[in-house]
């Protein structure tokens, strides 16, 4: 659903099936923004983000998490995410993404 919503706003979206795939994709080619699901199979988003940062990745990484608890948001930031968006995403999801991109440029 998020891929469709962003595509309709003319964003190019390259989905990853799991954290390991996301890590490999980001190391191979920089992205304007990585929306990192924190609870993925194979390698979760916390580990993938930490590994990217340890490897010197400086691009924008935003956690997408189903938890609205501040602990989960804090853990995402501690893992190396620049910000977070809580699920379920709201009607303003596209505006949130565009604001994060604009602020990072």
MOJORA-V821145 format. One record per run of one state. SS is the DSSP state (H for helix, E for strand, L for the rest). FROM is the first residue (numbers start at 1). TO is the last residue. If there is no record, write none. Layout:
BEGIN
ss: {SS;SS}
from: {FROM;FROM}
to: {TO;TO}
END
This chain:
BEGIN
ss: {L;H;L;H;L;E;L;H;L;E;L;H;L;E;L;H;L}
from: {1;2;8;19;29;34;38;45;55;61;66;70;80;83;87;93;105}
to: {1;7;18;28;33;37;44;54;60;65;69;79;82;86;92;104;105}
END
